[in-house]
């Protein structure tokens, strides 16, 4: 592939198309929906977020070393969508055998970013017992941080450098962006069906929805229950979201192409989750 150049016409065309998707996500009225379930603005926002993640990853690879760029993508991607980030790193062909240590740490960093964002949501959306509600998130965050540091010295079988080099590709692969966007919309359809057609408790519905995307259900749950007087219900909902988030990440890791990362990533996720749940019981 030819070296990247800012004079490349496709580079500016991709940025222009991306800006259009962001514009549509911000200004299309929410009442315009897809089958009365998901608004077009949400759909366009999903596309814009995923494409933005690819842009950030592209420039991270361009300006940083390979391993540093992988971890940068993981942490930033966790703020945007931990689900999309796990999909990116576990299903991407370029990560099938390359840099298992860095990929493992990137996945844990994505989880840390989601937890940090969760703490922010709790502190801003909850008016009662905010510090107590955020304690399990903080504990899991700290444990994962220790694991990320420990993995730095862990020995992984590495591929020869000639095979493990991540090559610069197109800045945005729109086919992949659209595929993942349609997958997320399908998951949203499933979530709406469960909550509107079945009479299930807020804790169970939050758990089921967090299997697909923890960020959105966390913000929604706090908006609805974070300002009520029943902090126990809110705490149970948050615990259900943490459990659902780890279970969903387990599915991605087990179905991933790189089998080397399974042990350290799953151990770190479940060990940190266990301590977080224990802090809730104490």
C-alpha positions as CSV (number, residue, x, y, z in Angstrom):
1,X,0.0,0.0,0.0
2,X,1.2,3.5,-0.8
3,X,2.5,5.6,2.1
4,X,-0.2,7.8,3.7
5,X,-0.4,11.4,2.6
6,X,-2.6,14.2,3.8
7,X,-3.0,15.1,0.1
8,X,-4.9,11.9,-0.4
9,X,-8.4,12.8,-1.7
10,X,-10.0,9.8,0.0
11,X,-8.7,11.0,3.3
12,X,-10.6,14.3,3.1
13,X,-13.6,12.6,1.6
14,X,-13.8,10.2,4.6
15,X,-13.6,13.2,7.0
16,X,-16.3,15.0,5.0
17,X,-18.6,12.0,5.1
18,X,-17.9,11.5,8.9
19,X,-18.8,15.1,9.5
20,X,-22.1,14.6,7.7
21,X,-23.0,11.7,10.0
22,X,-22.2,13.7,13.1
23,X,-24.3,16.6,11.7
24,X,-27.2,14.2,11.0
25,X,-26.9,12.7,14.5
26,X,-27.1,16.1,16.1
27,X,-29.8,17.8,14.1
28,X,-32.3,15.1,12.8
29,X,-35.4,15.3,15.1
30,X,-35.6,12.3,17.4
31,X,-39.2,11.6,16.4
32,X,-38.0,10.3,13.1
33,X,-37.5,6.6,13.9
34,X,-36.7,3.2,12.4
35,X,-39.8,1.1,12.8
36,X,-40.8,3.3,15.8
37,X,-38.0,1.7,17.9
38,X,-34.7,3.6,17.3
39,X,-34.4,7.2,16.0
40,X,-32.4,7.8,12.9
41,X,-30.3,10.3,15.0
42,X,-29.2,7.4,17.2
43,X,-28.4,5.2,14.2
44,X,-26.3,8.0,12.6
45,X,-24.6,8.6,16.0
46,X,-23.5,5.0,16.2
47,X,-22.0,5.2,12.7
48,X,-20.2,8.4,13.6
49,X,-18.9,7.0,16.8
50,X,-17.5,3.8,15.2
51,X,-16.0,5.7,12.3
52,X,-14.4,8.2,14.7
53,X,-12.9,5.3,16.6
54,X,-11.3,4.1,13.4
55,X,-9.9,7.6,12.7
56,X,-8.4,7.8,16.1
57,X,-6.9,4.3,15.8
58,X,-5.5,5.2,12.4
59,X,-3.7,8.3,13.6
60,X,-2.6,6.5,16.8
61,X,-0.8,3.9,14.6
62,X,0.5,6.7,12.4
63,X,2.0,8.8,15.1
64,X,2.8,6.3,17.9
65,X,4.6,3.0,18.2
66,X,2.5,-0.1,17.4
67,X,2.1,-1.2,21.0
68,X,1.4,2.3,22.3
69,X,-1.2,2.9,19.7
70,X,-3.0,-0.4,20.5
71,X,-3.4,0.6,24.1
72,X,-4.3,4.2,23.2
73,X,-7.1,2.8,21.0
74,X,-8.3,0.5,23.8
75,X,-8.5,3.3,26.5
76,X,-10.1,5.9,24.2
77,X,-12.4,3.3,22.6
78,X,-13.7,2.3,26.1
79,X,-15.0,5.8,26.5
80,X,-16.8,5.7,23.2
81,X,-18.1,2.1,23.3
82,X,-16.5,-0.7,25.2
83,X,-18.5,-3.2,23.2
84,X,-17.3,-1.8,19.9
85,X,-13.7,-1.8,21.2
86,X,-13.9,-5.4,22.3
87,X,-15.3,-6.3,18.8
88,X,-12.5,-4.3,17.2
89,X,-9.7,-6.1,19.1
90,X,-11.1,-9.6,19.3
91,X,-12.5,-9.9,15.7
92,X,-10.0,-7.9,13.8
93,X,-7.7,-10.1,11.6
94,X,-4.7,-7.8,12.3
95,X,-4.9,-8.8,16.0
96,X,-5.3,-12.5,15.5
97,X,-1.7,-13.3,16.6
98,X,-0.1,-9.9,16.9
99,X,1.1,-8.3,20.2
100,X,-1.0,-10.4,22.7
101,X,0.3,-8.5,25.6
102,X,-0.6,-5.1,24.2
103,X,-4.0,-6.4,23.1
104,X,-4.8,-7.8,26.5
105,X,-3.9,-4.6,28.2
106,X,-5.9,-2.6,25.6
107,X,-9.0,-4.6,26.4
108,X,-8.5,-4.1,30.2
109,X,-7.9,-0.4,29.5
110,X,-11.2,-0.2,27.6
111,X,-13.0,-1.7,30.6
112,X,-11.2,0.8,32.9
113,X,-12.4,3.7,30.7
114,X,-16.0,2.4,30.9
115,X,-15.8,2.2,34.7
116,X,-14.3,5.7,34.9
117,X,-17.2,7.0,32.8
118,X,-19.6,5.1,35.1
119,X,-18.2,6.9,38.1
120,X,-18.7,10.2,36.3
121,X,-22.3,9.3,35.5
122,X,-22.9,8.3,39.1
123,X,-21.5,11.5,40.6
124,X,-23.4,13.7,38.1
125,X,-26.7,11.9,37.9
126,X,-27.2,10.6,41.4
127,X,-28.1,12.9,44.3
128,X,-28.1,10.3,47.0
129,X,-25.2,8.1,48.3
130,X,-23.2,8.9,45.1
131,X,-19.9,7.9,46.7
132,X,-21.3,4.6,48.0
133,X,-22.8,3.8,44.6
134,X,-19.5,4.5,42.8
135,X,-17.4,2.4,45.2
136,X,-17.7,-0.9,43.3
137,X,-16.8,0.9,40.1
138,X,-13.7,2.4,41.7
139,X,-12.6,-0.9,43.2
140,X,-12.9,-2.7,39.9
141,X,-11.1,0.2,38.2
142,X,-8.1,0.0,40.6
143,X,-7.8,-3.8,40.4
144,X,-7.8,-3.7,36.6
145,X,-5.2,-0.9,36.7
146,X,-2.9,-3.2,38.8
147,X,-3.5,-6.0,36.3
148,X,-2.6,-3.8,33.4
149,X,0.7,-2.9,35.2
150,X,1.3,-6.6,36.0
151,X,0.7,-7.7,32.4
152,X,3.6,-5.4,31.3
153,X,6.1,-7.9,32.5
154,X,4.2,-11.1,31.6
155,X,5.8,-13.2,28.9
156,X,3.6,-13.9,25.8
157,X,4.6,-15.9,22.8
158,X,5.4,-13.2,20.2
159,X,5.3,-13.5,16.4
160,X,8.3,-12.4,14.4
161,X,8.4,-8.7,13.8
162,X,8.0,-9.2,10.1
163,X,4.6,-10.8,10.7
164,X,3.4,-8.8,13.6
165,X,3.8,-5.3,12.1
166,X,0.4,-3.5,11.9
167,X,0.3,-1.9,8.5
168,X,-1.5,1.4,7.9
169,X,-4.7,0.8,6.0
170,X,-7.6,3.0,4.9
171,X,-8.5,5.5,7.6
172,X,-12.1,4.4,7.7
173,X,-13.3,1.0,6.4
174,X,-17.0,2.0,5.9
175,X,-18.1,-1.6,5.2
176,X,-17.0,-2.6,8.7
177,X,-18.5,0.5,10.3
178,X,-21.8,-0.2,8.7
179,X,-21.8,-3.8,9.7
180,X,-21.1,-3.1,13.3
181,X,-23.7,-0.3,13.3
182,X,-26.4,-2.6,12.0
183,X,-25.4,-5.1,14.6
184,X,-25.8,-2.6,17.4
185,X,-29.2,-1.4,16.1
186,X,-30.3,-5.0,16.0
187,X,-29.3,-5.3,19.7
188,X,-31.2,-2.1,20.5
189,X,-34.3,-3.6,18.8
190,X,-33.9,-6.7,21.1
191,X,-33.5,-4.6,24.2
192,X,-36.6,-2.5,23.4
193,X,-38.6,-5.6,22.8
194,X,-37.6,-7.1,26.2
195,X,-38.5,-4.0,28.1
196,X,-41.7,-3.1,26.3
197,X,-43.3,-6.5,25.8
198,X,-42.2,-8.4,29.0
199,X,-43.0,-7.4,32.6
200,X,-39.5,-7.7,34.1
201,X,-37.9,-6.0,37.0
202,X,-35.5,-3.0,36.6
203,X,-32.6,-5.0,37.9
204,X,-33.2,-7.9,35.4
205,X,-33.9,-5.6,32.5
206,X,-30.7,-3.6,33.3
207,X,-28.7,-6.8,33.4
208,X,-30.1,-8.0,30.0
209,X,-29.5,-4.7,28.3
210,X,-26.0,-4.4,29.8
211,X,-25.1,-7.6,27.9
212,X,-25.1,-5.4,24.8
213,X,-23.9,-2.0,25.8
214,X,-23.2,-0.9,29.4
215,X,-22.8,2.8,28.8
216,X,-26.3,3.5,27.6
217,X,-28.1,1.4,30.2
218,X,-26.0,2.9,33.0
219,X,-26.9,6.4,32.0
220,X,-30.6,5.5,31.6
221,X,-30.8,3.7,34.9
222,X,-29.2,6.5,36.8
223,X,-31.4,9.1,35.1
224,X,-34.5,7.1,36.3
225,X,-33.4,5.8,39.7
226,X,-30.4,7.8,40.7
227,X,-32.4,10.6,42.2
228,X,-34.9,8.4,44.1
229,X,-34.7,7.6,47.8
230,X,-34.3,3.9,47.2
231,X,-30.5,3.7,46.9
232,X,-30.6,-0.1,47.5
233,X,-32.5,-0.6,44.2
234,X,-30.1,1.7,42.4
235,X,-27.1,-0.2,43.8
236,X,-28.6,-3.6,42.7
237,X,-29.1,-2.2,39.2
238,X,-25.5,-1.0,39.1
239,X,-24.2,-4.4,40.2
240,X,-26.3,-6.1,37.6
241,X,-24.8,-3.8,34.9
242,X,-21.3,-4.6,36.1
243,X,-22.0,-8.4,35.9
244,X,-23.7,-8.1,32.5
245,X,-20.8,-6.1,31.2
246,X,-18.2,-8.7,32.2
247,X,-20.4,-11.6,30.8
248,X,-20.7,-9.8,27.4
249,X,-17.0,-9.2,27.3
250,X,-16.4,-12.9,28.1
251,X,-18.4,-13.8,24.9
252,X,-16.2,-11.6,22.7
253,X,-13.0,-12.8,24.2
254,X,-13.9,-16.5,23.9
255,X,-15.1,-16.0,20.3
256,X,-12.0,-13.9,19.5
257,X,-9.3,-14.9,17.1
258,X,-6.4,-14.5,19.5
259,X,-6.6,-17.4,22.0
260,X,-3.5,-16.2,23.9
261,X,-5.3,-13.3,25.5
262,X,-8.2,-15.4,27.0
263,X,-6.5,-16.3,30.3
264,X,-5.1,-13.0,31.4
265,X,-8.1,-10.9,30.3
266,X,-10.8,-13.2,31.7
267,X,-8.9,-13.7,35.0
268,X,-8.5,-9.9,35.4
269,X,-12.2,-9.2,34.6
270,X,-13.6,-11.8,36.9
271,X,-11.2,-11.2,39.8
272,X,-11.9,-7.4,39.7
273,X,-15.6,-8.1,39.4
274,X,-15.5,-10.4,42.4
275,X,-13.9,-7.7,44.6
276,X,-16.4,-5.1,43.4
277,X,-19.3,-7.3,44.3
278,X,-17.7,-8.1,47.7
279,X,-17.4,-4.4,48.4
280,X,-21.2,-4.1,47.9
281,X,-21.9,-6.9,50.4
282,X,-19.6,-5.5,53.1
